[in-house]
Amino acid sequence: PYLHAPTPPPLSEDATRLLEKLETNPNYLVGIVWAGNPLQTNDIRRSCSLDHFLKLKQLEGVQLISIQNESTVRENDLLIENNIPSLGIHATDFGDTALILNRLDLLITVDTAAGHLSGALGLQTWILLSYAADWRWMENREDSPWYPFVRLFRQPSPGNWFSRSEEHTSELQSQ
């Protein structure tokens, strides 16, 4: 890792309480980020639906945690309905996000700043890439030369986020 989370933690009291609860959670803690900045020109291709991640909720011993900064009313309802805590809303900067990511066992994200931050922190990270991924991810690779703990999952065809969900589920179950 070439980045580290700040100390002391600058998080809000609510976020600090949630993180303290996670420390005693015996489950495998998996952070999820399903969408990037909607103003980014390629966001429509790199972002997916929260629904893609809900299948992972069914795995025994896995606790999903939303690291998403902003979400829609429907997404907030889905998070509550599926008992997925939302910590991303408490992050006001990358320092806050780093503190949250350090408490997780794994981050699964689309191509977002959270994925790059997690990679730079040396944390276990899975990045879901669109069919025509950004050039920085190169081609025909499942790893990243910049982030040794990042694993890349590429769409097999444009818009097809779901065909690899079985692979994600079995990979996560074996963790």
JOPE-V358834 format. One record per backbone hydrogen bond with DSSP energy under -0.5 kcal/mol. NH is the residue of the N-H (numbers start at 1). CO is the residue of the C=O. E is the energy in kcal/mol with one decimal. If there is no record, write none. Layout:
nh:NH co:CO e:E
nh:NH co:CO e:E
This chain:
nh:2 co:120 e:-2.1
nh:3 co:120 e:-1.5
nh:16 co:12 e:-2.5
nh:17 co:13 e:-2.5
nh:18 co:14 e:-2.3
nh:19 co:15 e:-2.6
nh:20 co:16 e:-2.3
nh:21 co:17 e:-2.0
nh:22 co:18 e:-1.8
nh:23 co:19 e:-1.6
nh:24 co:20 e:-0.7
nh:24 co:21 e:-0.7
nh:25 co:22 e:-1.2
nh:28 co:61 e:-3.7
nh:29 co:27 e:-0.7
nh:30 co:28 e:-0.6
nh:30 co:63 e:-2.6
nh:31 co:29 e:-0.6
nh:31 co:106 e:-2.8
nh:32 co:65 e:-2.3
nh:33 co:108 e:-1.8
nh:40 co:37 e:-1.8
nh:43 co:40 e:-1.8
nh:45 co:42 e:-1.4
nh:46 co:42 e:-1.6
nh:47 co:43 e:-2.2
nh:48 co:34 e:-3.0
nh:52 co:49 e:-1.4
nh:53 co:50 e:-1.8
nh:54 co:50 e:-0.9
nh:54 co:51 e:-0.6
nh:55 co:51 e:-0.6
nh:56 co:53 e:-1.3
nh:57 co:53 e:-0.5
nh:57 co:54 e:-1.1
nh:58 co:55 e:-1.3
nh:59 co:56 e:-1.5
nh:62 co:59 e:-1.5
nh:63 co:28 e:-2.5
nh:64 co:62 e:-0.5
nh:65 co:30 e:-2.4
nh:66 co:85 e:-3.0
nh:67 co:32 e:-2.6
nh:68 co:32 e:-0.6
nh:76 co:72 e:-2.6
nh:77 co:73 e:-2.4
nh:78 co:74 e:-2.3
nh:79 co:75 e:-2.5
nh:80 co:76 e:-2.3
nh:81 co:77 e:-3.0
nh:82 co:78 e:-2.0
nh:83 co:80 e:-1.6
nh:84 co:79 e:-3.0
nh:85 co:64 e:-0.6
nh:85 co:83 e:-0.6
nh:87 co:66 e:-2.6
nh:87 co:85 e:-0.7
nh:88 co:66 e:-1.6
nh:90 co:87 e:-1.9
nh:91 co:88 e:-1.3
nh:92 co:90 e:-0.6
nh:97 co:93 e:-2.1
nh:98 co:94 e:-2.6
nh:99 co:95 e:-2.0
nh:100 co:96 e:-2.0
nh:101 co:97 e:-2.9
nh:102 co:98 e:-2.2
nh:103 co:100 e:-1.5
nh:104 co:101 e:-1.7
nh:105 co:29 e:-2.5
nh:106 co:29 e:-1.6
nh:107 co:124 e:-1.7
nh:108 co:31 e:-3.0
nh:109 co:107 e:-0.5
nh:109 co:126 e:-2.6
nh:110 co:33 e:-1.5
nh:111 co:128 e:-0.7
nh:112 co:110 e:-1.4
nh:116 co:112 e:-1.6
nh:117 co:113 e:-2.9
nh:118 co:114 e:-2.6
nh:119 co:115 e:-2.3
nh:120 co:116 e:-2.5
nh:121 co:117 e:-1.8
nh:122 co:119 e:-1.2
nh:123 co:118 e:-2.5
nh:125 co:149 e:-2.3
nh:126 co:107 e:-3.3
nh:127 co:151 e:-2.7
nh:128 co:109 e:-3.1
nh:128 co:126 e:-0.5
nh:129 co:127 e:-0.6
nh:129 co:153 e:-3.3
nh:133 co:130 e:-0.7
nh:133 co:131 e:-0.8
nh:137 co:134 e:-1.9
nh:138 co:135 e:-2.0
nh:144 co:147 e:-0.6
nh:144 co:150 e:-0.5
nh:150 co:147 e:-1.6
nh:151 co:125 e:-2.8
nh:152 co:142 e:-2.4
nh:153 co:127 e:-2.8
nh:155 co:129 e:-1.8
nh:156 co:160 e:-0.5
nh:160 co:157 e:-2.2
nh:161 co:159 e:-1.3
nh:165 co:162 e:-1.6
nh:168 co:164 e:-2.3
nh:169 co:165 e:-2.6
nh:170 co:166 e:-2.5
nh:171 co:167 e:-2.5
nh:172 co:168 e:-2.7
nh:173 co:169 e:-2.4
nh:174 co:170 e:-1.3
nh:175 co:172 e:-1.4
